[in-house]
Amino acid sequence: MSLPTLLALRMTVQRLRCTVLGMSRHVTIRLDEEFHERLKARAAALGTTVTALITEVTERELDEDRKNFLSGIEEFADHWGYFQERFGN
């Protein structure tokens, strides 16, 4: 490869690296060995990575629509007896 090509490639890689680094934050967490093994096994079973699994679960936990839905389920459960009496099984 020629020097100009190598320099152009290097600049492209640097731009991509900056873009990727600018899009996310690095977080360190400590897990005990047993939990980490379980986490790796779950990620492998789902065909994903530990990082992707942790990100997905965290995003789901922070989702406001999910929180609203779950609170609606709790309210529905409080009135389940009424629904069974009124509409049957």
N, CA, C and O atoms as a CHARMM CRD file, in Angstrom:
* protein
*
  356
    1    1 MET  N      0.85000  -1.17700   0.00000 PROA 1      0.00000
    2    1 MET  CA     0.00000   0.00000   0.00000 PROA 1      0.00000
    3    1 MET  C      0.89400   1.23800   0.00000 PROA 1      0.00000
    4    1 MET  O      1.93200   1.26300   0.66200 PROA 1      0.00000
    5    2 SER  N      0.49900   2.22500  -0.72000 PROA 2      0.00000
    6    2 SER  CA     1.30300   3.43300  -0.81400 PROA 2      0.00000
    7    2 SER  C      1.13600   4.29300   0.44300 PROA 2      0.00000
    8    2 SER  O      0.16400   4.13700   1.18300 PROA 2      0.00000
    9    3 LEU  N      2.06500   5.17700   0.67400 PROA 3      0.00000
   10    3 LEU  CA     2.02400   6.06500   1.83100 PROA 3      0.00000
   11    3 LEU  C      0.78100   6.94000   1.84300 PROA 3      0.00000
   12    3 LEU  O      0.16000   7.05900   2.90000 PROA 3      0.00000
   13    4 PRO  N      0.37300   7.56400   0.73200 PROA 4      0.00000
   14    4 PRO  CA    -0.86100   8.36700   0.75100 PROA 4      0.00000
   15    4 PRO  C     -2.09000   7.53300   1.10700 PROA 4      0.00000
   16    4 PRO  O     -2.98700   8.00300   1.80700 PROA 4      0.00000
   17    5 THR  N     -2.12400   6.28400   0.61600 PROA 5      0.00000
   18    5 THR  CA    -3.25500   5.40600   0.93300 PROA 5      0.00000
   19    5 THR  C     -3.26700   5.08100   2.41600 PROA 5      0.00000
   20    5 THR  O     -4.31900   5.10900   3.05400 PROA 5      0.00000
   21    6 LEU  N     -2.10100   4.77300   2.96500 PROA 6      0.00000
   22    6 LEU  CA    -2.00400   4.47300   4.39900 PROA 6      0.00000
   23    6 LEU  C     -2.42100   5.67200   5.24600 PROA 6      0.00000
   24    6 LEU  O     -3.12400   5.51600   6.24400 PROA 6      0.00000
   25    7 LEU  N     -1.98800   6.86500   4.84900 PROA 7      0.00000
   26    7 LEU  CA    -2.35400   8.06100   5.60100 PROA 7      0.00000
   27    7 LEU  C     -3.86100   8.31500   5.53200 PROA 7      0.00000
   28    7 LEU  O     -4.47300   8.68800   6.53300 PROA 7      0.00000
   29    8 ALA  N     -4.45700   8.11400   4.36100 PROA 8      0.00000
   30    8 ALA  CA    -5.90700   8.29600   4.22100 PROA 8      0.00000
   31    8 ALA  C     -6.64600   7.27300   5.07700 PROA 8      0.00000
   32    8 ALA  O     -7.64000   7.60700   5.72200 PROA 8      0.00000
   33    9 LEU  N     -6.17200   6.03900   5.08600 PROA 9      0.00000
   34    9 LEU  CA    -6.78200   4.98300   5.89500 PROA 9      0.00000
   35    9 LEU  C     -6.66400   5.32300   7.38300 PROA 9      0.00000
   36    9 LEU  O     -7.61500   5.14600   8.14500 PROA 9      0.00000
   37   10 ARG  N     -5.50600   5.80500   7.78100 PROA 10     0.00000
   38   10 ARG  CA    -5.30500   6.17400   9.18800 PROA 10     0.00000
   39   10 ARG  C     -6.27700   7.27500   9.60700 PROA 10     0.00000
   40   10 ARG  O     -6.85400   7.21600  10.69300 PROA 10     0.00000
   41   11 MET  N     -6.45900   8.27900   8.75000 PROA 11     0.00000
   42   11 MET  CA    -7.38100   9.36500   9.07300 PROA 11     0.00000
   43   11 MET  C     -8.81700   8.83900   9.18500 PROA 11     0.00000
   44   11 MET  O     -9.56500   9.25100  10.07100 PROA 11     0.00000
   45   12 THR  N     -9.19400   7.93000   8.28500 PROA 12     0.00000
   46   12 THR  CA   -10.53300   7.35200   8.33200 PROA 12     0.00000
   47   12 THR  C    -10.73700   6.58400   9.62400 PROA 12     0.00000
   48   12 THR  O    -11.77100   6.72300  10.27700 PROA 12     0.00000
   49   13 VAL  N     -9.75500   5.77600   9.99600 PROA 13     0.00000
   50   13 VAL  CA    -9.85000   5.00400  11.23900 PROA 13     0.00000
   51   13 VAL  C     -9.94600   5.94400  12.43300 PROA 13     0.00000
   52   13 VAL  O    -10.74800   5.69900  13.33400 PROA 13     0.00000
   53   14 GLN  N     -9.16500   6.99400  12.46700 PROA 14     0.00000
   54   14 GLN  CA    -9.21900   7.94000  13.57500 PROA 14     0.00000
   55   14 GLN  C    -10.59000   8.60900  13.66800 PROA 14     0.00000
   56   14 GLN  O    -11.12600   8.77400  14.76400 PROA 14     0.00000
   57   15 ARG  N    -11.16100   8.99400  12.52400 PROA 15     0.00000
   58   15 ARG  CA   -12.49400   9.59900  12.53700 PROA 15     0.00000
   59   15 ARG  C    -13.52800   8.61400  13.05700 PROA 15     0.00000
   60   15 ARG  O    -14.37200   8.97100  13.87900 PROA 15     0.00000
   61   16 LEU  N    -13.46600   7.36900  12.57900 PROA 16     0.00000
   62   16 LEU  CA   -14.40400   6.35000  13.05100 PROA 16     0.00000
   63   16 LEU  C    -14.23800   6.10300  14.54200 PROA 16     0.00000
   64   16 LEU  O    -15.22100   5.97700  15.27300 PROA 16     0.00000
   65   17 ARG  N    -13.00400   6.03400  14.98200 PROA 17     0.00000
   66   17 ARG  CA   -12.73700   5.80200  16.39700 PROA 17     0.00000
   67   17 ARG  C    -13.29300   6.92700  17.24200 PROA 17     0.00000
   68   17 ARG  O    -13.89800   6.67900  18.28500 PROA 17     0.00000
   69   18 CYS  N    -13.09900   8.14500  16.81300 PROA 18     0.00000
   70   18 CYS  CA   -13.62800   9.29400  17.54900 PROA 18     0.00000
   71   18 CYS  C    -15.15200   9.25900  17.58300 PROA 18     0.00000
   72   18 CYS  O    -15.76800   9.55700  18.60700 PROA 18     0.00000
   73   19 THR  N    -15.74800   8.89400  16.46400 PROA 19     0.00000
   74   19 THR  CA   -17.20700   8.81600  16.40300 PROA 19     0.00000
   75   19 THR  C    -17.72200   7.76100  17.37000 PROA 19     0.00000
   76   19 THR  O    -18.65800   8.01600  18.12700 PROA 19     0.00000
   77   20 VAL  N    -17.11800   6.57800  17.35000 PROA 20     0.00000
   78   20 VAL  CA   -17.55400   5.50100  18.22900 PROA 20     0.00000
   79   20 VAL  C    -17.32500   5.88300  19.68400 PROA 20     0.00000
   80   20 VAL  O    -18.21100   5.69000  20.51700 PROA 20     0.00000
   81   21 LEU  N    -16.16500   6.41500  20.00100 PROA 21     0.00000
   82   21 LEU  CA   -15.88500   6.79700  21.37900 PROA 21     0.00000
   83   21 LEU  C    -16.80500   7.91400  21.83800 PROA 21     0.00000
   84   21 LEU  O    -17.18100   7.95800  23.01000 PROA 21     0.00000
   85   22 GLY  N    -17.16900   8.80600  20.95200 PROA 22     0.00000
   86   22 GLY  CA   -18.04400   9.90200  21.31200 PROA 22     0.00000
   87   22 GLY  C    -19.48600   9.47600  21.53900 PROA 22     0.00000
   88   22 GLY  O    -20.26000  10.21700  22.14500 PROA 22     0.00000
   89   23 MET  N    -19.85900   8.29400  21.06100 PROA 23     0.00000
   90   23 MET  CA   -21.23200   7.84600  21.14500 PROA 23     0.00000
   91   23 MET  C    -21.53200   7.09000  22.43800 PROA 23     0.00000
   92   23 MET  O    -22.70400   6.89400  22.75800 PROA 23     0.00000
   93   24 SER  N    -20.53500   6.66700  23.17900 PROA 24     0.00000
   94   24 SER  CA   -20.81400   5.85300  24.35000 PROA 24     0.00000
   95   24 SER  C    -19.84900   6.16800  25.47700 PROA 24     0.00000
   96   24 SER  O    -18.80900   6.79600  25.27900 PROA 24     0.00000
   97   25 ARG  N    -20.21600   5.72200  26.64200 PROA 25     0.00000
   98   25 ARG  CA   -19.37400   5.86500  27.83000 PROA 25     0.00000
   99   25 ARG  C    -18.95000   4.49100  28.29600 PROA 25     0.00000
  100   25 ARG  O    -19.68800   3.51700  28.14400 PROA 25     0.00000
  101   26 HSD  N    -17.78800   4.41700  28.84900 PROA 26     0.00000
  102   26 HSD  CA   -17.27200   3.17500  29.39900 PROA 26     0.00000
  103   26 HSD  C    -17.64300   3.13600  30.88200 PROA 26     0.00000
  104   26 HSD  O    -17.37800   4.09000  31.61300 PROA 26     0.00000
  105   27 VAL  N    -18.25100   2.04400  31.32600 PROA 27     0.00000
  106   27 VAL  CA   -18.65300   1.88400  32.72300 PROA 27     0.00000
  107   27 VAL  C    -18.04700   0.59600  33.24900 PROA 27     0.00000
  108   27 VAL  O    -18.08900  -0.43500  32.57700 PROA 27     0.00000
  109   28 THR  N    -17.49400   0.65100  34.42700 PROA 28     0.00000
  110   28 THR  CA   -16.92300  -0.53800  35.04800 PROA 28     0.00000
  111   28 THR  C    -17.80500  -0.95700  36.21200 PROA 28     0.00000
  112   28 THR  O    -18.14000  -0.14600  37.07500 PROA 28     0.00000
  113   29 ILE  N    -18.17600  -2.22900  36.22900 PROA 29     0.00000
  114   29 ILE  CA   -18.92900  -2.76200  37.35900 PROA 29     0.00000
  115   29 ILE  C    -18.21100  -3.99800  37.87800 PROA 29     0.00000
  116   29 ILE  O    -17.50100  -4.67100  37.13100 PROA 29     0.00000
  117   30 ARG  N    -18.39300  -4.28600  39.12700 PROA 30     0.00000
  118   30 ARG  CA   -17.77000  -5.46900  39.72100 PROA 30     0.00000
  119   30 ARG  C    -18.84500  -6.52200  39.95000 PROA 30     0.00000
  120   30 ARG  O    -19.89700  -6.24500  40.52600 PROA 30     0.00000
  121   31 LEU  N    -18.55900  -7.73300  39.48600 PROA 31     0.00000
  122   31 LEU  CA   -19.47600  -8.85400  39.64100 PROA 31     0.00000
  123   31 LEU  C    -18.72900 -10.01500  40.26900 PROA 31     0.00000
  124   31 LEU  O    -17.54500 -10.22000  39.99800 PROA 31     0.00000
  125   32 ASP  N    -19.42000 -10.77500  41.10800 PROA 32     0.00000
  126   32 ASP  CA   -18.74300 -11.96400  41.61300 PROA 32     0.00000
  127   32 ASP  C    -18.66200 -12.99300  40.49000 PROA 32     0.00000
  128   32 ASP  O    -19.41400 -12.91900  39.51800 PROA 32     0.00000
  129   33 GLU  N    -17.75100 -13.94900  40.62500 PROA 33     0.00000
  130   33 GLU  CA   -17.48800 -14.91300  39.55300 PROA 33     0.00000
  131   33 GLU  C    -18.72800 -15.69100  39.13400 PROA 33     0.00000
  132   33 GLU  O    -18.97300 -15.86300  37.94000 PROA 33     0.00000
  133   34 GLU  N    -19.50600 -16.15800  40.09100 PROA 34     0.00000
  134   34 GLU  CA   -20.68400 -16.97200  39.78600 PROA 34     0.00000
  135   34 GLU  C    -21.70400 -16.17200  38.97700 PROA 34     0.00000
  136   34 GLU  O    -22.25800 -16.66900  37.99800 PROA 34     0.00000
  137   35 PHE  N    -21.94600 -14.92500  39.39700 PROA 35     0.00000
  138   35 PHE  CA   -22.89400 -14.08200  38.67600 PROA 35     0.00000
  139   35 PHE  C    -22.38900 -13.79600  37.26200 PROA 35     0.00000
  140   35 PHE  O    -23.16300 -13.83200  36.30600 PROA 35     0.00000
  141   36 HSD  N    -21.10500 -13.51600  37.13100 PROA 36     0.00000
  142   36 HSD  CA   -20.52700 -13.23300  35.81900 PROA 36     0.00000
  143   36 HSD  C    -20.67100 -14.44100  34.89300 PROA 36     0.00000
  144   36 HSD  O    -20.98400 -14.27600  33.71400 PROA 36     0.00000
  145   37 GLU  N    -20.45100 -15.63400  35.40300 PROA 37     0.00000
  146   37 GLU  CA   -20.60900 -16.84300  34.59000 PROA 37     0.00000
  147   37 GLU  C    -22.05900 -17.01500  34.14700 PROA 37     0.00000
  148   37 GLU  O    -22.32100 -17.37900  33.00100 PROA 37     0.00000
  149   38 ARG  N    -22.99700 -16.75400  35.04900 PROA 38     0.00000
  150   38 ARG  CA   -24.41500 -16.83600  34.69100 PROA 38     0.00000
  151   38 ARG  C    -24.75200 -15.80600  33.61900 PROA 38     0.00000
  152   38 ARG  O    -25.48400 -16.10200  32.67500 PROA 38     0.00000
  153   39 LEU  N    -24.21800 -14.60200  33.76600 PROA 39     0.00000
  154   39 LEU  CA   -24.45900 -13.52900  32.79700 PROA 39     0.00000
  155   39 LEU  C    -23.90000 -13.89700  31.42400 PROA 39     0.00000
  156   39 LEU  O    -24.56600 -13.69700  30.40800 PROA 39     0.00000
  157   40 LYS  N    -22.68600 -14.43100  31.39000 PROA 40     0.00000
  158   40 LYS  CA   -22.08700 -14.85600  30.12300 PROA 40     0.00000
  159   40 LYS  C    -22.90200 -15.97600  29.47600 PROA 40     0.00000
  160   40 LYS  O    -23.10400 -15.98100  28.26100 PROA 40     0.00000
  161   41 ALA  N    -23.36700 -16.92100  30.29200 PROA 41     0.00000
  162   41 ALA  CA   -24.15800 -18.02500  29.75600 PROA 41     0.00000
  163   41 ALA  C    -25.47300 -17.52000  29.16500 PROA 41     0.00000
  164   41 ALA  O    -25.89100 -17.97300  28.10000 PROA 41     0.00000
  165   42 ARG  N    -26.12400 -16.58100  29.85500 PROA 42     0.00000
  166   42 ARG  CA   -27.38400 -16.02700  29.34600 PROA 42     0.00000
  167   42 ARG  C    -27.14600 -15.28700  28.04000 PROA 42     0.00000
  168   42 ARG  O    -27.90600 -15.44700  27.08500 PROA 42     0.00000
  169   43 ALA  N    -26.08900 -14.47400  27.99400 PROA 43     0.00000
  170   43 ALA  CA   -25.77500 -13.73200  26.77400 PROA 43     0.00000
  171   43 ALA  C    -25.50600 -14.69800  25.62600 PROA 43     0.00000
  172   43 ALA  O    -25.99100 -14.48600  24.51400 PROA 43     0.00000
  173   44 ALA  N    -24.74200 -15.75400  25.88000 PROA 44     0.00000
  174   44 ALA  CA   -24.44900 -16.73600  24.83100 PROA 44     0.00000
  175   44 ALA  C    -25.72400 -17.42100  24.35900 PROA 44     0.00000
  176   44 ALA  O    -25.90700 -17.63300  23.16000 PROA 44     0.00000
  177   45 ALA  N    -26.60200 -17.76600  25.28800 PROA 45     0.00000
  178   45 ALA  CA   -27.85600 -18.42900  24.92700 PROA 45     0.00000
  179   45 ALA  C    -28.72900 -17.52600  24.05900 PROA 45     0.00000
  180   45 ALA  O    -29.47200 -18.00800  23.20400 PROA 45     0.00000
  181   46 LEU  N    -28.63800 -16.22700  24.27900 PROA 46     0.00000
  182   46 LEU  CA   -29.41700 -15.26900  23.50100 PROA 46     0.00000
  183   46 LEU  C    -28.70000 -14.83800  22.21900 PROA 46     0.00000
  184   46 LEU  O    -29.25400 -14.09900  21.40500 PROA 46     0.00000
  185   47 GLY  N    -27.46200 -15.31000  22.05100 PROA 47     0.00000
  186   47 GLY  CA   -26.70100 -14.94800  20.86100 PROA 47     0.00000
  187   47 GLY  C    -26.23300 -13.51500  20.86700 PROA 47     0.00000
  188   47 GLY  O    -26.17800 -12.87200  19.81900 PROA 47     0.00000
  189   48 THR  N    -25.89500 -13.00500  22.04100 PROA 48     0.00000
  190   48 THR  CA   -25.46900 -11.61400  22.16100 PROA 48     0.00000
  191   48 THR  C    -24.24300 -11.54300  23.06000 PROA 48     0.00000
  192   48 THR  O    -23.70800 -12.57100  23.47600 PROA 48     0.00000
  193   49 THR  N    -23.80700 -10.34200  23.35500 PROA 49     0.00000
  194   49 THR  CA   -22.65700 -10.14400  24.23500 PROA 49     0.00000
  195   49 THR  C    -23.13300  -9.73100  25.62200 PROA 49     0.00000
  196   49 THR  O    -24.27800  -9.31500  25.80100 PROA 49     0.00000
  197   50 VAL  N    -22.24700  -9.85100  26.59100 PROA 50     0.00000
  198   50 VAL  CA   -22.56300  -9.40900  27.94400 PROA 50     0.00000
  199   50 VAL  C    -22.87200  -7.91400  27.93900 PROA 50     0.00000
  200   50 VAL  O    -23.83000  -7.47800  28.57700 PROA 50     0.00000
  201   51 THR  N    -22.08200  -7.14100  27.23600 PROA 51     0.00000
  202   51 THR  CA   -22.30400  -5.69300  27.17000 PROA 51     0.00000
  203   51 THR  C    -23.67500  -5.37500  26.57300 PROA 51     0.00000
  204   51 THR  O    -24.40400  -4.53700  27.10300 PROA 51     0.00000
  205   52 ALA  N    -24.02600  -6.04000  25.47400 PROA 52     0.00000
  206   52 ALA  CA   -25.31800  -5.78900  24.83600 PROA 52     0.00000
  207   52 ALA  C    -26.46900  -6.19700  25.74700 PROA 52     0.00000
  208   52 ALA  O    -27.48900  -5.51100  25.80700 PROA 52     0.00000
  209   53 LEU  N    -26.30800  -7.30900  26.45300 PROA 53     0.00000
  210   53 LEU  CA   -27.35500  -7.76800  27.36300 PROA 53     0.00000
  211   53 LEU  C    -27.55300  -6.77700  28.50600 PROA 53     0.00000
  212   53 LEU  O    -28.68800  -6.42600  28.83000 PROA 53     0.00000
  213   54 ILE  N    -26.47400  -6.32900  29.11300 PROA 54     0.00000
  214   54 ILE  CA   -26.56500  -5.35700  30.20700 PROA 54     0.00000
  215   54 ILE  C    -27.19900  -4.05700  29.69900 PROA 54     0.00000
  216   54 ILE  O    -28.03900  -3.47000  30.38100 PROA 54     0.00000
  217   55 THR  N    -26.80500  -3.61100  28.51900 PROA 55     0.00000
  218   55 THR  CA   -27.36600  -2.38500  27.94800 PROA 55     0.00000
  219   55 THR  C    -28.86100  -2.53700  27.71700 PROA 55     0.00000
  220   55 THR  O    -29.63900  -1.64900  28.06600 PROA 55     0.00000
  221   56 GLU  N    -29.27100  -3.66800  27.12300 PROA 56     0.00000
  222   56 GLU  CA   -30.68900  -3.89100  26.84200 PROA 56     0.00000
  223   56 GLU  C    -31.52300  -3.91400  28.11800 PROA 56     0.00000
  224   56 GLU  O    -32.58400  -3.29200  28.18300 PROA 56     0.00000
  225   57 VAL  N    -31.04700  -4.62600  29.12200 PROA 57     0.00000
  226   57 VAL  CA   -31.79200  -4.72900  30.37800 PROA 57     0.00000
  227   57 VAL  C    -31.86900  -3.36600  31.06500 PROA 57     0.00000
  228   57 VAL  O    -32.90900  -3.00600  31.61600 PROA 57     0.00000
  229   58 THR  N    -30.78700  -2.62100  31.03500 PROA 58     0.00000
  230   58 THR  CA   -30.77200  -1.29400  31.65600 PROA 58     0.00000
  231   58 THR  C    -31.70600  -0.34300  30.92700 PROA 58     0.00000
  232   58 THR  O    -32.45100   0.40100  31.56500 PROA 58     0.00000
  233   59 GLU  N    -31.68000  -0.35600  29.59800 PROA 59     0.00000
  234   59 GLU  CA   -32.58800   0.50200  28.83000 PROA 59     0.00000
  235   59 GLU  C    -34.04100   0.15000  29.12600 PROA 59     0.00000
  236   59 GLU  O    -34.88600   1.03200  29.27700 PROA 59     0.00000
  237   60 ARG  N    -34.32100  -1.14700  29.20700 PROA 60     0.00000
  238   60 ARG  CA   -35.69000  -1.58100  29.49600 PROA 60     0.00000
  239   60 ARG  C    -36.11500  -1.10100  30.88700 PROA 60     0.00000
  240   60 ARG  O    -37.25700  -0.68200  31.07500 PROA 60     0.00000
  241   61 GLU  N    -35.21600  -1.16100  31.84500 PROA 61     0.00000
  242   61 GLU  CA   -35.53800  -0.72900  33.20400 PROA 61     0.00000
  243   61 GLU  C    -35.80700   0.77000  33.27600 PROA 61     0.00000
  244   61 GLU  O    -36.62000   1.21200  34.08700 PROA 61     0.00000
  245   62 LEU  N    -35.14600   1.54500  32.45000 PROA 62     0.00000
  246   62 LEU  CA   -35.30600   3.00300  32.47500 PROA 62     0.00000
  247   62 LEU  C    -36.42700   3.50400  31.56800 PROA 62     0.00000
  248   62 LEU  O    -36.69700   4.70400  31.53600 PROA 62     0.00000
  249   63 ASP  N    -37.07800   2.61800  30.83700 PROA 63     0.00000
  250   63 ASP  CA   -38.12700   2.98400  29.89300 PROA 63     0.00000
  251   63 ASP  C    -39.38600   3.43000  30.63800 PROA 63     0.00000
  252   63 ASP  O    -39.99000   2.63800  31.36100 PROA 63     0.00000
  253   64 GLU  N    -39.78000   4.68400  30.46800 PROA 64     0.00000
  254   64 GLU  CA   -40.95300   5.23700  31.16600 PROA 64     0.00000
  255   64 GLU  C    -42.24600   4.54100  30.74400 PROA 64     0.00000
  256   64 GLU  O    -43.12600   4.31600  31.57500 PROA 64     0.00000
  257   65 ASP  N    -42.36800   4.19800  29.46000 PROA 65     0.00000
  258   65 ASP  CA   -43.57000   3.50000  29.00400 PROA 65     0.00000
  259   65 ASP  C    -43.71200   2.15800  29.71100 PROA 65     0.00000
  260   65 ASP  O    -44.81900   1.75200  30.06600 PROA 65     0.00000
  261   66 ARG  N    -42.59800   1.47600  29.91400 PROA 66     0.00000
  262   66 ARG  CA   -42.62200   0.18800  30.62000 PROA 66     0.00000
  263   66 ARG  C    -43.09000   0.39400  32.05700 PROA 66     0.00000
  264   66 ARG  O    -43.90800  -0.37200  32.56700 PROA 66     0.00000
  265   67 LYS  N    -42.56800   1.42900  32.70100 PROA 67     0.00000
  266   67 LYS  CA   -42.97800   1.71300  34.08500 PROA 67     0.00000
  267   67 LYS  C    -44.47500   1.98700  34.15300 PROA 67     0.00000
  268   67 LYS  O    -45.16200   1.49300  35.04700 PROA 67     0.00000
  269   68 ASN  N    -44.97800   2.77300  33.21100 PROA 68     0.00000
  270   68 ASN  CA   -46.41400   3.06300  33.17700 PROA 68     0.00000
  271   68 ASN  C    -47.22300   1.80200  32.95300 PROA 68     0.00000
  272   68 ASN  O    -48.25200   1.60300  33.59800 PROA 68     0.00000
  273   69 PHE  N    -46.77200   0.94500  32.04700 PROA 69     0.00000
  274   69 PHE  CA   -47.46100  -0.30900  31.76900 PROA 69     0.00000
  275   69 PHE  C    -47.49200  -1.18800  33.01900 PROA 69     0.00000
  276   69 PHE  O    -48.53500  -1.73700  33.37400 PROA 69     0.00000
  277   70 LEU  N    -46.34700  -1.31800  33.68000 PROA 70     0.00000
  278   70 LEU  CA   -46.28800  -2.16700  34.87800 PROA 70     0.00000
  279   70 LEU  C    -47.16600  -1.62100  35.99600 PROA 70     0.00000
  280   70 LEU  O    -47.78600  -2.39400  36.72600 PROA 70     0.00000
  281   71 SER  N    -47.22600  -0.30600  36.13900 PROA 71     0.00000
  282   71 SER  CA   -48.10200   0.25000  37.17900 PROA 71     0.00000
  283   71 SER  C    -49.56000  -0.01200  36.82100 PROA 71     0.00000
  284   71 SER  O    -50.39000  -0.22300  37.70600 PROA 71     0.00000
  285   72 GLY  N    -49.88100   0.00100  35.50800 PROA 72     0.00000
  286   72 GLY  CA   -51.23200  -0.33500  35.07500 PROA 72     0.00000
  287   72 GLY  C    -51.58400  -1.77800  35.38300 PROA 72     0.00000
  288   72 GLY  O    -52.72200  -2.08100  35.74300 PROA 72     0.00000
  289   73 ILE  N    -50.61500  -2.66600  35.24400 PROA 73     0.00000
  290   73 ILE  CA   -50.84500  -4.07700  35.56600 PROA 73     0.00000
  291   73 ILE  C    -51.14700  -4.23000  37.05500 PROA 73     0.00000
  292   73 ILE  O    -52.03900  -4.98700  37.43700 PROA 73     0.00000
  293   74 GLU  N    -50.40700  -3.51400  37.88700 PROA 74     0.00000
  294   74 GLU  CA   -50.64200  -3.58900  39.33600 PROA 74     0.00000
  295   74 GLU  C    -52.06000  -3.12300  39.67000 PROA 74     0.00000
  296   74 GLU  O    -52.74000  -3.74000  40.48900 PROA 74     0.00000
  297   75 GLU  N    -52.50200  -2.04600  39.04300 PROA 75     0.00000
  298   75 GLU  CA   -53.85500  -1.54500  39.26900 PROA 75     0.00000
  299   75 GLU  C    -54.89200  -2.56400  38.80300 PROA 75     0.00000
  300   75 GLU  O    -55.89000  -2.79900  39.48300 PROA 75     0.00000
  301   76 PHE  N    -54.64900  -3.16300  37.64300 PROA 76     0.00000
  302   76 PHE  CA   -55.54600  -4.19000  37.12700 PROA 76     0.00000
  303   76 PHE  C    -55.61600  -5.37200  38.09800 PROA 76     0.00000
  304   76 PHE  O    -56.69500  -5.90200  38.36300 PROA 76     0.00000
  305   77 ALA  N    -54.46600  -5.77800  38.62400 PROA 77     0.00000
  306   77 ALA  CA   -54.42300  -6.90800  39.55900 PROA 77     0.00000
  307   77 ALA  C    -55.23400  -6.59900  40.81900 PROA 77     0.00000
  308   77 ALA  O    -55.85000  -7.49700  41.39400 PROA 77     0.00000
  309   78 ASP  N    -55.23700  -5.33700  41.24900 PROA 78     0.00000
  310   78 ASP  CA   -56.00500  -4.94300  42.43200 PROA 78     0.00000
  311   78 ASP  C    -57.50300  -5.15800  42.21300 PROA 78     0.00000
  312   78 ASP  O    -58.24200  -5.37100  43.17400 PROA 78     0.00000
  313   79 HSD  N    -57.95700  -5.10500  40.96300 PROA 79     0.00000
  314   79 HSD  CA   -59.37300  -5.22400  40.64000 PROA 79     0.00000
  315   79 HSD  C    -59.71200  -6.54800  39.94500 PROA 79     0.00000
  316   79 HSD  O    -60.79500  -6.68500  39.37600 PROA 79     0.00000
  317   80 TRP  N    -58.80800  -7.50800  39.98600 PROA 80     0.00000
  318   80 TRP  CA   -58.99000  -8.76600  39.28100 PROA 80     0.00000
  319   80 TRP  C    -60.25000  -9.50800  39.76000 PROA 80     0.00000
  320   80 TRP  O    -60.96900 -10.09200  38.94900 PROA 80     0.00000
  321   81 GLY  N    -60.51000  -9.48700  41.04500 PROA 81     0.00000
  322   81 GLY  CA   -61.69800 -10.15500  41.58100 PROA 81     0.00000
  323   81 GLY  C    -62.97400  -9.63000  40.93400 PROA 81     0.00000
  324   81 GLY  O    -63.85500 -10.41200  40.57800 PROA 81     0.00000
  325   82 TYR  N    -63.07800  -8.33800  40.78300 PROA 82     0.00000
  326   82 TYR  CA   -64.24000  -7.72000  40.14100 PROA 82     0.00000
  327   82 TYR  C    -64.39300  -8.22400  38.70300 PROA 82     0.00000
  328   82 TYR  O    -65.49200  -8.58300  38.28000 PROA 82     0.00000
  329   83 PHE  N    -63.28800  -8.24900  37.95700 PROA 83     0.00000
  330   83 PHE  CA   -63.34700  -8.70400  36.56800 PROA 83     0.00000
  331   83 PHE  C    -63.77900 -10.16400  36.49100 PROA 83     0.00000
  332   83 PHE  O    -64.54900 -10.53400  35.60500 PROA 83     0.00000
  333   84 GLN  N    -63.29800 -10.98300  37.39600 PROA 84     0.00000
  334   84 GLN  CA   -63.69100 -12.39600  37.38800 PROA 84     0.00000
  335   84 GLN  C    -65.18800 -12.54600  37.69000 PROA 84     0.00000
  336   84 GLN  O    -65.88100 -13.32500  37.03700 PROA 84     0.00000
  337   85 GLU  N    -65.67900 -11.79500  38.68300 PROA 85     0.00000
  338   85 GLU  CA   -67.10600 -11.84600  39.01100 PROA 85     0.00000
  339   85 GLU  C    -67.95100 -11.37300  37.83600 PROA 85     0.00000
  340   85 GLU  O    -68.93800 -12.01300  37.47300 PROA 85     0.00000
  341   86 ARG  N    -67.56300 -10.26900  37.25400 PROA 86     0.00000
  342   86 ARG  CA   -68.33400  -9.63200  36.19800 PROA 86     0.00000
  343   86 ARG  C    -68.32200 -10.40100  34.87800 PROA 86     0.00000
  344   86 ARG  O    -69.35500 -10.58000  34.23400 PROA 86     0.00000
  345   87 PHE  N    -67.09800 -10.86100  34.48400 PROA 87     0.00000
  346   87 PHE  CA   -66.94100 -11.45100  33.15800 PROA 87     0.00000
  347   87 PHE  C    -66.60900 -12.93100  33.15900 PROA 87     0.00000
  348   87 PHE  O    -66.50700 -13.53400  32.09100 PROA 87     0.00000
  349   88 GLY  N    -66.43800 -13.52700  34.31500 PROA 88     0.00000
  350   88 GLY  CA   -66.10500 -14.96300  34.38500 PROA 88     0.00000
  351   88 GLY  C    -64.66600 -15.23000  34.03000 PROA 88     0.00000
  352   88 GLY  O    -63.85900 -14.31500  33.86700 PROA 88     0.00000
  353   89 ASN  N    -64.36000 -16.51800  33.91100 PROA 89     0.00000
  354   89 ASN  CA   -62.98800 -16.92800  33.59300 PROA 89     0.00000
  355   89 ASN  C    -62.70000 -16.73800  32.17400 PROA 89     0.00000
  356   89 ASN  O    -61.59200 -17.03000  31.72400 PROA 89     0.00000
